[in-house]
Amino acid sequence: MNNEFWFEQIEDRILTIVKTRMTERLGEKYPTMFFTSDGEVHKDMVFPTVYVRELTGYENGRDLDNTTINAVMETLQMEVYSDSGKADCKNIMHEVINQMKALRFNVMAMPIYQQDGNVNRGVARFRRMIGAGDTDIIIPYKEEEDEDLIVSESGVDAFISQDDDPVEEAFLV
C-alpha cells in the first residue's frame, strides 16, 4: 500500500492503539471488554463494548500544487456500552478519554450517559489534525523491497527485514 491514501487507515489504527492500551490498563477488571468499529451494536453484543466510529473528516494543510492530501481534520465518536451499571460505563469512558488525550485529540463533545433497559451507554467525540507523516497514528510507508510490514497481535507494528534476523522497530507503543 502506498501512502497516497494514508488517511484511510486512521479509524483502524486508533482502534488498535486504544484497544491495546485499554486492555493493558483495564483488562483485569473487564476481561470480556470488546472493541469494534464495525457497524452498529446489536442485541447480542458482548459487554462492555467500546465502539469507535469515524465521522466525516476534511482535508487540511493544502500546498500550492494541491495534488496530495497532506493532513486531515479527523473526528471520532467513541461509544461505551455496559450492562453492569453506569459507574462501570463512566470508568471505561474515562480511560477512553485518557487514551484519546494521550494521542493528542481534543474532546469536542464531553461524555453523555444514557440508560436503555439494563444497558448503559456513554458517548463522546474527539477531534484532531492528523498529518500524512504523523507516526503516532500513521504507519510509515517504506519503499524498500526487502522489508515487509508486520502487524503483531499486540498492536505494535514493525518492519522486519527478510535478509537479516528479525529486527523490530516499534512505531507505536
PyMOL commands that set and color helices and strands:
alter all, ss='L'
color gray80, all
select helices_A, chain A and resi 3-26+86-102
alter helices_A, ss='H'
color red, helices_A
select strands_A, chain A and resi 34-36+49-60+71-82+106-116+119-131+147-151+157-161
alter strands_A, ss='S'
color yellow, strands_A
deselect
rebuild
show_as cartoon
